[in-house]
Amino acid sequence: TTFYAKLKTLTGQTPNDYIKERRLERAAELLKDERVTVAEVAYQVGMSTPQYLSTIFKKHYGVTPSQYQKGQH
């Protein structure tokens, strides 16, 4: 409870949202390398499936991971 309250106060986000955002930022960094696949990136950042990464990535960045990787952001 204390951790939740402290993180919420410092970041304005719940712990789950904070971790998810950090994972998305790392995924965006990894996608700059066109040699890696979206599936590889998904597993490297700890997502359960590539489809889940695609869904939340598109919500956050407005483009799919594949489009982002091709420079359409």
N, CA, C and O atoms as a Maestro MAE file, in Angstrom:
{
 s_m_m2io_version
 :::
 2.0.0
}

f_m_ct {
 s_m_title
 :::
 protein
 m_atom[292] {
  # First column is atom index #
  i_m_mmod_type
  r_m_x_coord
  r_m_y_coord
  r_m_z_coord
  i_m_residue_number
  s_m_chain_name
  s_m_pdb_residue_name
  s_m_pdb_atom_name
  i_m_atomic_number
  :::
  1 25 0.822 -1.188 0.000 1 A "THR " " N  " 7
  2 3 0.000 0.000 0.000 1 A "THR " " CA " 6
  3 2 0.867 1.253 0.000 1 A "THR " " C  " 6
  4 15 0.582 2.215 -0.714 1 A "THR " " O  " 8
  5 25 1.913 1.237 0.794 2 A "THR " " N  " 7
  6 3 2.803 2.399 0.861 2 A "THR " " CA " 6
  7 2 3.511 2.618 -0.472 2 A "THR " " C  " 6
  8 15 3.620 3.748 -0.947 2 A "THR " " O  " 8
  9 25 3.989 1.533 -1.070 3 A "PHE " " N  " 7
  10 3 4.650 1.633 -2.370 3 A "PHE " " CA " 6
  11 2 3.707 2.216 -3.411 3 A "PHE " " C  " 6
  12 15 4.086 3.127 -4.148 3 A "PHE " " O  " 8
  13 25 2.497 1.708 -3.481 4 A "TYR " " N  " 7
  14 3 1.496 2.181 -4.433 4 A "TYR " " CA " 6
  15 2 1.268 3.678 -4.250 4 A "TYR " " C  " 6
  16 15 1.295 4.433 -5.221 4 A "TYR " " O  " 8
  17 25 1.047 4.102 -3.028 5 A "ALA " " N  " 7
  18 3 0.766 5.509 -2.746 5 A "ALA " " CA " 6
  19 2 1.961 6.391 -3.098 5 A "ALA " " C  " 6
  20 15 1.794 7.468 -3.672 5 A "ALA " " O  " 8
  21 25 3.150 5.942 -2.760 6 A "LYS " " N  " 7
  22 3 4.354 6.722 -3.023 6 A "LYS " " CA " 6
  23 2 4.584 6.884 -4.528 6 A "LYS " " C  " 6
  24 15 4.862 7.986 -5.002 6 A "LYS " " O  " 8
  25 25 4.470 5.800 -5.265 7 A "LEU " " N  " 7
  26 3 4.667 5.860 -6.709 7 A "LEU " " CA " 6
  27 2 3.590 6.707 -7.381 7 A "LEU " " C  " 6
  28 15 3.875 7.475 -8.300 7 A "LEU " " O  " 8
  29 25 2.377 6.565 -6.922 8 A "LYS " " N  " 7
  30 3 1.277 7.353 -7.478 8 A "LYS " " CA " 6
  31 2 1.513 8.840 -7.236 8 A "LYS " " C  " 6
  32 15 1.230 9.664 -8.106 8 A "LYS " " O  " 8
  33 25 2.028 9.183 -6.065 9 A "THR " " N  " 7
  34 3 2.317 10.572 -5.738 9 A "THR " " CA " 6
  35 2 3.466 11.113 -6.598 9 A "THR " " C  " 6
  36 15 3.395 12.236 -7.097 9 A "THR " " O  " 8
  37 25 4.503 10.327 -6.764 10 A "LEU " " N  " 7
  38 3 5.682 10.778 -7.506 10 A "LEU " " CA " 6
  39 2 5.466 10.855 -9.014 10 A "LEU " " C  " 6
  40 15 5.940 11.787 -9.664 10 A "LEU " " O  " 8
  41 25 4.755 9.884 -9.567 11 A "THR " " N  " 7
  42 3 4.630 9.795 -11.024 11 A "THR " " CA " 6
  43 2 3.233 10.115 -11.555 11 A "THR " " C  " 6
  44 15 3.069 10.428 -12.734 11 A "THR " " O  " 8
  45 25 2.240 10.035 -10.692 12 A "GLY " " N  " 7
  46 3 0.867 10.224 -11.149 12 A "GLY " " CA " 6
  47 2 0.311 8.983 -11.826 12 A "GLY " " C  " 6
  48 15 -0.768 9.027 -12.418 12 A "GLY " " O  " 8
  49 25 1.041 7.876 -11.742 13 A "GLN " " N  " 7
  50 3 0.620 6.636 -12.378 13 A "GLN " " CA " 6
  51 2 0.587 5.509 -11.356 13 A "GLN " " C  " 6
  52 15 1.279 5.542 -10.338 13 A "GLN " " O  " 8
  53 25 -0.238 4.512 -11.659 14 A "THR " " N  " 7
  54 3 -0.220 3.313 -10.829 14 A "THR " " CA " 6
  55 2 1.049 2.536 -11.151 14 A "THR " " C  " 6
  56 15 1.644 2.753 -12.206 14 A "THR " " O  " 8
  57 25 1.477 1.639 -10.275 15 A "PRO " " N  " 7
  58 3 2.668 0.834 -10.582 15 A "PRO " " CA " 6
  59 2 2.543 0.073 -11.906 15 A "PRO " " C  " 6
  60 15 3.505 0.008 -12.672 15 A "PRO " " O  " 8
  61 25 1.386 -0.493 -12.178 16 A "ASN " " N  " 7
  62 3 1.195 -1.227 -13.440 16 A "ASN " " CA " 6
  63 2 1.359 -0.312 -14.644 16 A "ASN " " C  " 6
  64 15 2.021 -0.678 -15.615 16 A "ASN " " O  " 8
  65 25 0.762 0.873 -14.590 17 A "ASP " " N  " 7
  66 3 0.875 1.816 -15.703 17 A "ASP " " CA " 6
  67 2 2.304 2.308 -15.872 17 A "ASP " " C  " 6
  68 15 2.777 2.481 -16.995 17 A "ASP " " O  " 8
  69 25 2.980 2.530 -14.776 18 A "TYR " " N  " 7
  70 3 4.368 2.981 -14.819 18 A "TYR " " CA " 6
  71 2 5.257 1.929 -15.497 18 A "TYR " " C  " 6
  72 15 6.052 2.256 -16.378 18 A "TYR " " O  " 8
  73 25 5.119 0.688 -15.088 19 A "ILE " " N  " 7
  74 3 5.915 -0.391 -15.669 19 A "ILE " " CA " 6
  75 2 5.579 -0.564 -17.147 19 A "ILE " " C  " 6
  76 15 6.473 -0.750 -17.972 19 A "ILE " " O  " 8
  77 25 4.306 -0.505 -17.476 20 A "LYS " " N  " 7
  78 3 3.887 -0.657 -18.867 20 A "LYS " " CA " 6
  79 2 4.494 0.445 -19.735 20 A "LYS " " C  " 6
  80 15 4.950 0.178 -20.847 20 A "LYS " " O  " 8
  81 25 4.502 1.671 -19.236 21 A "GLU " " N  " 7
  82 3 5.072 2.780 -19.994 21 A "GLU " " CA " 6
  83 2 6.579 2.611 -20.196 21 A "GLU " " C  " 6
  84 15 7.094 2.888 -21.279 21 A "GLU " " O  " 8
  85 25 7.275 2.165 -19.175 22 A "ARG " " N  " 7
  86 3 8.726 1.921 -19.308 22 A "ARG " " CA " 6
  87 2 8.977 0.824 -20.348 22 A "ARG " " C  " 6
  88 15 9.914 0.925 -21.140 22 A "ARG " " O  " 8
  89 25 8.148 -0.216 -20.348 23 A "ARG " " N  " 7
  90 3 8.298 -1.299 -21.322 23 A "ARG " " CA " 6
  91 2 8.055 -0.797 -22.742 23 A "ARG " " C  " 6
  92 15 8.757 -1.190 -23.674 23 A "ARG " " O  " 8
  93 25 7.063 0.068 -22.902 24 A "LEU " " N  " 7
  94 3 6.776 0.624 -24.222 24 A "LEU " " CA " 6
  95 2 7.925 1.508 -24.706 24 A "LEU " " C  " 6
  96 15 8.275 1.481 -25.886 24 A "LEU " " O  " 8
  97 25 8.507 2.286 -23.801 25 A "GLU " " N  " 7
  98 3 9.649 3.123 -24.171 25 A "GLU " " CA " 6
  99 2 10.824 2.261 -24.621 25 A "GLU " " C  " 6
  100 15 11.494 2.573 -25.606 25 A "GLU " " O  " 8
  101 25 11.066 1.181 -23.893 26 A "ARG " " N  " 7
  102 3 12.155 0.270 -24.261 26 A "ARG " " CA " 6
  103 2 11.849 -0.418 -25.590 26 A "ARG " " C  " 6
  104 15 12.744 -0.606 -26.414 26 A "ARG " " O  " 8
  105 25 10.603 -0.789 -25.797 27 A "ALA " " N  " 7
  106 3 10.212 -1.412 -27.066 27 A "ALA " " CA " 6
  107 2 10.456 -0.449 -28.218 27 A "ALA " " C  " 6
  108 15 10.941 -0.861 -29.272 27 A "ALA " " O  " 8
  109 25 10.131 0.814 -28.037 28 A "ALA " " N  " 7
  110 3 10.357 1.812 -29.086 28 A "ALA " " CA " 6
  111 2 11.848 1.929 -29.402 28 A "ALA " " C  " 6
  112 15 12.228 2.060 -30.565 28 A "ALA " " O  " 8
  113 25 12.683 1.884 -28.382 29 A "GLU " " N  " 7
  114 3 14.139 1.926 -28.601 29 A "GLU " " CA " 6
  115 2 14.595 0.712 -29.411 29 A "GLU " " C  " 6
  116 15 15.363 0.842 -30.364 29 A "GLU " " O  " 8
  117 25 14.116 -0.461 -29.021 30 A "LEU " " N  " 7
  118 3 14.529 -1.690 -29.695 30 A "LEU " " CA " 6
  119 2 14.028 -1.746 -31.136 30 A "LEU " " C  " 6
  120 15 14.689 -2.324 -31.999 30 A "LEU " " O  " 8
  121 25 12.874 -1.154 -31.401 31 A "LEU " " N  " 7
  122 3 12.306 -1.193 -32.750 31 A "LEU " " CA " 6
  123 2 13.069 -0.311 -33.730 31 A "LEU " " C  " 6
  124 15 12.860 -0.415 -34.939 31 A "LEU " " O  " 8
  125 25 13.934 0.540 -33.243 32 A "LYS " " N  " 7
  126 3 14.741 1.368 -34.144 32 A "LYS " " CA " 6
  127 2 15.713 0.514 -34.947 32 A "LYS " " C  " 6
  128 15 16.169 0.919 -36.016 32 A "LYS " " O  " 8
  129 25 16.027 -0.662 -34.432 33 A "ASP " " N  " 7
  130 3 16.865 -1.613 -35.144 33 A "ASP " " CA " 6
  131 2 15.954 -2.468 -36.015 33 A "ASP " " C  " 6
  132 15 15.182 -3.277 -35.500 33 A "ASP " " O  " 8
  133 25 16.039 -2.296 -37.320 34 A "GLU " " N  " 7
  134 3 15.133 -3.000 -38.228 34 A "GLU " " CA " 6
  135 2 15.438 -4.491 -38.356 34 A "GLU " " C  " 6
  136 15 14.688 -5.221 -39.004 34 A "GLU " " O  " 8
  137 25 16.522 -4.947 -37.750 35 A "ARG " " N  " 7
  138 3 16.872 -6.365 -37.837 35 A "ARG " " CA " 6
  139 2 16.079 -7.227 -36.861 35 A "ARG " " C  " 6
  140 15 16.043 -8.447 -37.018 35 A "ARG " " O  " 8
  141 25 15.447 -6.629 -35.865 36 A "VAL " " N  " 7
  142 3 14.676 -7.402 -34.890 36 A "VAL " " CA " 6
  143 2 13.203 -7.413 -35.282 36 A "VAL " " C  " 6
  144 15 12.702 -6.476 -35.904 36 A "VAL " " O  " 8
  145 25 12.527 -8.484 -34.907 37 A "THR " " N  " 7
  146 3 11.104 -8.585 -35.213 37 A "THR " " CA " 6
  147 2 10.287 -8.041 -34.045 37 A "THR " " C  " 6
  148 15 10.789 -7.891 -32.931 37 A "THR " " O  " 8
  149 25 9.044 -7.756 -34.318 38 A "VAL " " N  " 7
  150 3 8.143 -7.277 -33.276 38 A "VAL " " CA " 6
  151 2 7.986 -8.340 -32.196 38 A "VAL " " C  " 6
  152 15 7.912 -8.014 -31.011 38 A "VAL " " O  " 8
  153 25 7.934 -9.588 -32.590 39 A "ALA " " N  " 7
  154 3 7.808 -10.683 -31.620 39 A "ALA " " CA " 6
  155 2 9.013 -10.720 -30.690 39 A "ALA " " C  " 6
  156 15 8.856 -10.878 -29.479 39 A "ALA " " O  " 8
  157 25 10.214 -10.576 -31.243 40 A "GLU " " N  " 7
  158 3 11.423 -10.572 -30.412 40 A "GLU " " CA " 6
  159 2 11.390 -9.420 -29.413 40 A "GLU " " C  " 6
  160 15 11.731 -9.587 -28.242 40 A "GLU " " O  " 8
  161 25 10.979 -8.260 -29.887 41 A "VAL " " N  " 7
  162 3 10.897 -7.086 -29.012 41 A "VAL " " CA " 6
  163 2 9.873 -7.330 -27.909 41 A "VAL " " C  " 6
  164 15 10.119 -7.011 -26.746 41 A "VAL " " O  " 8
  165 25 8.743 -7.887 -28.268 42 A "ALA " " N  " 7
  166 3 7.688 -8.144 -27.282 42 A "ALA " " CA " 6
  167 2 8.216 -9.006 -26.143 42 A "ALA " " C  " 6
  168 15 7.999 -8.695 -24.972 42 A "ALA " " O  " 8
  169 25 8.899 -10.071 -26.481 43 A "TYR " " N  " 7
  170 3 9.414 -10.968 -25.447 43 A "TYR " " CA " 6
  171 2 10.578 -10.340 -24.681 43 A "TYR " " C  " 6
  172 15 10.740 -10.600 -23.488 43 A "TYR " " O  " 8
  173 25 11.382 -9.525 -25.343 44 A "GLN " " N  " 7
  174 3 12.506 -8.877 -24.664 44 A "GLN " " CA " 6
  175 2 12.045 -7.882 -23.605 44 A "GLN " " C  " 6
  176 15 12.700 -7.719 -22.576 44 A "GLN " " O  " 8
  177 25 10.926 -7.220 -23.854 45 A "VAL " " N  " 7
  178 3 10.436 -6.238 -22.882 45 A "VAL " " CA " 6
  179 2 9.451 -6.838 -21.885 45 A "VAL " " C  " 6
  180 15 8.923 -6.131 -21.026 45 A "VAL " " O  " 8
  181 25 9.206 -8.139 -21.999 46 A "GLY " " N  " 7
  182 3 8.390 -8.813 -21.002 46 A "GLY " " CA " 6
  183 2 6.898 -8.863 -21.277 46 A "GLY " " C  " 6
  184 15 6.103 -9.068 -20.359 46 A "GLY " " O  " 8
  185 25 6.513 -8.679 -22.524 47 A "MET " " N  " 7
  186 3 5.097 -8.789 -22.878 47 A "MET " " CA " 6
  187 2 4.749 -10.256 -23.081 47 A "MET " " C  " 6
  188 15 5.589 -11.048 -23.509 47 A "MET " " O  " 8
  189 25 3.518 -10.609 -22.776 48 A "SER " " N  " 7
  190 3 3.116 -12.005 -22.869 48 A "SER " " CA " 6
  191 2 2.990 -12.485 -24.309 48 A "SER " " C  " 6
  192 15 3.313 -13.633 -24.614 48 A "SER " " O  " 8
  193 25 2.518 -11.606 -25.199 49 A "THR " " N  " 7
  194 3 2.382 -11.966 -26.613 49 A "THR " " CA " 6
  195 2 2.695 -10.746 -27.485 49 A "THR " " C  " 6
  196 15 2.563 -9.609 -27.033 49 A "THR " " O  " 8
  197 25 3.104 -10.981 -28.719 50 A "PRO " " N  " 7
  198 3 3.318 -9.861 -29.639 50 A "PRO " " CA " 6
  199 2 2.022 -9.088 -29.913 50 A "PRO " " C  " 6
  200 15 2.059 -7.878 -30.135 50 A "PRO " " O  " 8
  201 25 0.892 -9.774 -29.899 51 A "GLN " " N  " 7
  202 3 -0.383 -9.101 -30.139 51 A "GLN " " CA " 6
  203 2 -0.680 -8.086 -29.035 51 A "GLN " " C  " 6
  204 15 -1.187 -6.997 -29.305 51 A "GLN " " O  " 8
  205 25 -0.364 -8.445 -27.803 52 A "TYR " " N  " 7
  206 3 -0.589 -7.528 -26.689 52 A "TYR " " CA " 6
  207 2 0.307 -6.299 -26.832 52 A "TYR " " C  " 6
  208 15 -0.137 -5.175 -26.597 52 A "TYR " " O  " 8
  209 25 1.555 -6.510 -27.212 53 A "LEU " " N  " 7
  210 3 2.445 -5.374 -27.448 53 A "LEU " " CA " 6
  211 2 1.873 -4.478 -28.536 53 A "LEU " " C  " 6
  212 15 1.846 -3.256 -28.385 53 A "LEU " " O  " 8
  213 25 1.420 -5.072 -29.625 54 A "SER " " N  " 7
  214 3 0.867 -4.280 -30.725 54 A "SER " " CA " 6
  215 2 -0.330 -3.454 -30.284 54 A "SER " " C  " 6
  216 15 -0.461 -2.289 -30.660 54 A "SER " " O  " 8
  217 25 -1.192 -4.051 -29.497 55 A "THR " " N  " 7
  218 3 -2.397 -3.354 -29.032 55 A "THR " " CA " 6
  219 2 -2.054 -2.147 -28.170 55 A "THR " " C  " 6
  220 15 -2.544 -1.046 -28.420 55 A "THR " " O  " 8
  221 25 -1.218 -2.348 -27.159 56 A "ILE " " N  " 7
  222 3 -0.938 -1.222 -26.266 56 A "ILE " " CA " 6
  223 2 0.031 -0.229 -26.903 56 A "ILE " " C  " 6
  224 15 -0.012 0.959 -26.585 56 A "ILE " " O  " 8
  225 25 0.901 -0.694 -27.793 57 A "PHE " " N  " 7
  226 3 1.817 0.201 -28.501 57 A "PHE " " CA " 6
  227 2 1.019 1.161 -29.376 57 A "PHE " " C  " 6
  228 15 1.297 2.359 -29.405 57 A "PHE " " O  " 8
  229 25 0.029 0.631 -30.086 58 A "LYS " " N  " 7
  230 3 -0.786 1.485 -30.957 58 A "LYS " " CA " 6
  231 2 -1.589 2.494 -30.148 58 A "LYS " " C  " 6
  232 15 -1.746 3.640 -30.570 58 A "LYS " " O  " 8
  233 25 -2.097 2.085 -28.997 59 A "LYS " " N  " 7
  234 3 -2.826 3.025 -28.131 59 A "LYS " " CA " 6
  235 2 -1.918 4.153 -27.672 59 A "LYS " " C  " 6
  236 15 -2.334 5.311 -27.623 59 A "LYS " " O  " 8
  237 25 -0.672 3.814 -27.334 60 A "HIS " " N  " 7
  238 3 0.262 4.796 -26.777 60 A "HIS " " CA " 6
  239 2 0.877 5.698 -27.841 60 A "HIS " " C  " 6
  240 15 0.936 6.914 -27.660 60 A "HIS " " O  " 8
  241 25 1.333 5.117 -28.946 61 A "TYR " " N  " 7
  242 3 2.059 5.870 -29.971 61 A "TYR " " CA " 6
  243 2 1.230 6.227 -31.203 61 A "TYR " " C  " 6
  244 15 1.646 7.067 -32.001 61 A "TYR " " O  " 8
  245 25 0.067 5.604 -31.368 62 A "GLY " " N  " 7
  246 3 -0.794 5.918 -32.505 62 A "GLY " " CA " 6
  247 2 -0.441 5.172 -33.788 62 A "GLY " " C  " 6
  248 15 -1.114 5.339 -34.804 62 A "GLY " " O  " 8
  249 25 0.600 4.357 -33.752 63 A "VAL " " N  " 7
  250 3 0.977 3.525 -34.898 63 A "VAL " " CA " 6
  251 2 1.331 2.140 -34.375 63 A "VAL " " C  " 6
  252 15 1.636 1.962 -33.196 63 A "VAL " " O  " 8
  253 25 1.284 1.169 -35.269 64 A "THR " " N  " 7
  254 3 1.658 -0.186 -34.865 64 A "THR " " CA " 6
  255 2 3.175 -0.262 -34.707 64 A "THR " " C  " 6
  256 15 3.894 0.587 -35.235 64 A "THR " " O  " 8
  257 25 3.663 -1.261 -33.994 65 A "PRO " " N  " 7
  258 3 5.115 -1.410 -33.874 65 A "PRO " " CA " 6
  259 2 5.804 -1.547 -35.235 65 A "PRO " " C  " 6
  260 15 6.903 -1.025 -35.421 65 A "PRO " " O  " 8
  261 25 5.180 -2.231 -36.173 66 A "SER " " N  " 7
  262 3 5.771 -2.394 -37.504 66 A "SER " " CA " 6
  263 2 5.890 -1.057 -38.220 66 A "SER " " C  " 6
  264 15 6.914 -0.769 -38.840 66 A "SER " " O  " 8
  265 25 4.841 -0.236 -38.137 67 A "GLN " " N  " 7
  266 3 4.879 1.092 -38.754 67 A "GLN " " CA " 6
  267 2 5.937 1.962 -38.086 67 A "GLN " " C  " 6
  268 15 6.660 2.697 -38.758 67 A "GLN " " O  " 8
  269 25 6.023 1.877 -36.775 68 A "TYR " " N  " 7
  270 3 7.021 2.639 -36.028 68 A "TYR " " CA " 6
  271 2 8.423 2.231 -36.463 68 A "TYR " " C  " 6
  272 15 9.304 3.076 -36.623 68 A "TYR " " O  " 8
  273 25 8.618 0.948 -36.651 69 A "GLN " " N  " 7
  274 3 9.925 0.425 -37.026 69 A "GLN " " CA " 6
  275 2 10.320 0.916 -38.427 69 A "GLN " " C  " 6
  276 15 11.502 1.116 -38.707 69 A "GLN " " O  " 8
  277 25 9.346 1.105 -39.285 70 A "LYS " " N  " 7
  278 3 9.622 1.572 -40.647 70 A "LYS " " CA " 6
  279 2 9.748 3.090 -40.720 70 A "LYS " " C  " 6
  280 15 9.950 3.650 -41.798 70 A "LYS " " O  " 8
  281 25 9.628 3.752 -39.573 71 A "GLY " " N  " 7
  282 3 9.816 5.188 -39.517 71 A "GLY " " CA " 6
  283 2 8.560 6.004 -39.792 71 A "GLY " " C  " 6
  284 15 8.655 7.181 -40.140 71 A "GLY " " O  " 8
  285 25 7.411 5.413 -39.645 72 A "GLN " " N  " 7
  286 3 6.156 6.115 -39.905 72 A "GLN " " CA " 6
  287 2 5.561 6.714 -38.632 72 A "GLN " " C  " 6
  288 15 4.343 6.710 -38.460 72 A "GLN " " O  " 8
  289 25 6.394 7.218 -37.757 73 A "HIS " " N  " 7
  290 3 5.889 7.801 -36.514 73 A "HIS " " CA " 6
  291 2 6.030 9.268 -36.568 73 A "HIS " " C  " 6
  292 15 5.664 9.959 -35.617 73 A "HIS " " O  " 8
  :::
 }
 m_bond[291] {
  # First column is bond index #
  i_m_from
  i_m_to
  i_m_order
  :::
  1 1 2 1
  2 2 3 1
  3 3 4 2
  4 3 5 1
  5 5 6 1
  6 6 7 1
  7 7 8 2
  8 7 9 1
  9 9 10 1
  10 10 11 1
  11 11 12 2
  12 11 13 1
  13 13 14 1
  14 14 15 1
  15 15 16 2
  16 15 17 1
  17 17 18 1
  18 18 19 1
  19 19 20 2
  20 19 21 1
  21 21 22 1
  22 22 23 1
  23 23 24 2
  24 23 25 1
  25 25 26 1
  26 26 27 1
  27 27 28 2
  28 27 29 1
  29 29 30 1
  30 30 31 1
  31 31 32 2
  32 31 33 1
  33 33 34 1
  34 34 35 1
  35 35 36 2
  36 35 37 1
  37 37 38 1
  38 38 39 1
  39 39 40 2
  40 39 41 1
  41 41 42 1
  42 42 43 1
  43 43 44 2
  44 43 45 1
  45 45 46 1
  46 46 47 1
  47 47 48 2
  48 47 49 1
  49 49 50 1
  50 50 51 1
  51 51 52 2
  52 51 53 1
  53 53 54 1
  54 54 55 1
  55 55 56 2
  56 55 57 1
  57 57 58 1
  58 58 59 1
  59 59 60 2
  60 59 61 1
  61 61 62 1
  62 62 63 1
  63 63 64 2
  64 63 65 1
  65 65 66 1
  66 66 67 1
  67 67 68 2
  68 67 69 1
  69 69 70 1
  70 70 71 1
  71 71 72 2
  72 71 73 1
  73 73 74 1
  74 74 75 1
  75 75 76 2
  76 75 77 1
  77 77 78 1
  78 78 79 1
  79 79 80 2
  80 79 81 1
  81 81 82 1
  82 82 83 1
  83 83 84 2
  84 83 85 1
  85 85 86 1
  86 86 87 1
  87 87 88 2
  88 87 89 1
  89 89 90 1
  90 90 91 1
  91 91 92 2
  92 91 93 1
  93 93 94 1
  94 94 95 1
  95 95 96 2
  96 95 97 1
  97 97 98 1
  98 98 99 1
  99 99 100 2
  100 99 101 1
  101 101 102 1
  102 102 103 1
  103 103 104 2
  104 103 105 1
  105 105 106 1
  106 106 107 1
  107 107 108 2
  108 107 109 1
  109 109 110 1
  110 110 111 1
  111 111 112 2
  112 111 113 1
  113 113 114 1
  114 114 115 1
  115 115 116 2
  116 115 117 1
  117 117 118 1
  118 118 119 1
  119 119 120 2
  120 119 121 1
  121 121 122 1
  122 122 123 1
  123 123 124 2
  124 123 125 1
  125 125 126 1
  126 126 127 1
  127 127 128 2
  128 127 129 1
  129 129 130 1
  130 130 131 1
  131 131 132 2
  132 131 133 1
  133 133 134 1
  134 134 135 1
  135 135 136 2
  136 135 137 1
  137 137 138 1
  138 138 139 1
  139 139 140 2
  140 139 141 1
  141 141 142 1
  142 142 143 1
  143 143 144 2
  144 143 145 1
  145 145 146 1
  146 146 147 1
  147 147 148 2
  148 147 149 1
  149 149 150 1
  150 150 151 1
  151 151 152 2
  152 151 153 1
  153 153 154 1
  154 154 155 1
  155 155 156 2
  156 155 157 1
  157 157 158 1
  158 158 159 1
  159 159 160 2
  160 159 161 1
  161 161 162 1
  162 162 163 1
  163 163 164 2
  164 163 165 1
  165 165 166 1
  166 166 167 1
  167 167 168 2
  168 167 169 1
  169 169 170 1
  170 170 171 1
  171 171 172 2
  172 171 173 1
  173 173 174 1
  174 174 175 1
  175 175 176 2
  176 175 177 1
  177 177 178 1
  178 178 179 1
  179 179 180 2
  180 179 181 1
  181 181 182 1
  182 182 183 1
  183 183 184 2
  184 183 185 1
  185 185 186 1
  186 186 187 1
  187 187 188 2
  188 187 189 1
  189 189 190 1
  190 190 191 1
  191 191 192 2
  192 191 193 1
  193 193 194 1
  194 194 195 1
  195 195 196 2
  196 195 197 1
  197 197 198 1
  198 198 199 1
  199 199 200 2
  200 199 201 1
  201 201 202 1
  202 202 203 1
  203 203 204 2
  204 203 205 1
  205 205 206 1
  206 206 207 1
  207 207 208 2
  208 207 209 1
  209 209 210 1
  210 210 211 1
  211 211 212 2
  212 211 213 1
  213 213 214 1
  214 214 215 1
  215 215 216 2
  216 215 217 1
  217 217 218 1
  218 218 219 1
  219 219 220 2
  220 219 221 1
  221 221 222 1
  222 222 223 1
  223 223 224 2
  224 223 225 1
  225 225 226 1
  226 226 227 1
  227 227 228 2
  228 227 229 1
  229 229 230 1
  230 230 231 1
  231 231 232 2
  232 231 233 1
  233 233 234 1
  234 234 235 1
  235 235 236 2
  236 235 237 1
  237 237 238 1
  238 238 239 1
  239 239 240 2
  240 239 241 1
  241 241 242 1
  242 242 243 1
  243 243 244 2
  244 243 245 1
  245 245 246 1
  246 246 247 1
  247 247 248 2
  248 247 249 1
  249 249 250 1
  250 250 251 1
  251 251 252 2
  252 251 253 1
  253 253 254 1
  254 254 255 1
  255 255 256 2
  256 255 257 1
  257 257 258 1
  258 258 259 1
  259 259 260 2
  260 259 261 1
  261 261 262 1
  262 262 263 1
  263 263 264 2
  264 263 265 1
  265 265 266 1
  266 266 267 1
  267 267 268 2
  268 267 269 1
  269 269 270 1
  270 270 271 1
  271 271 272 2
  272 271 273 1
  273 273 274 1
  274 274 275 1
  275 275 276 2
  276 275 277 1
  277 277 278 1
  278 278 279 1
  279 279 280 2
  280 279 281 1
  281 281 282 1
  282 282 283 1
  283 283 284 2
  284 283 285 1
  285 285 286 1
  286 286 287 1
  287 287 288 2
  288 287 289 1
  289 289 290 1
  290 290 291 1
  291 291 292 2
  :::
 }
}
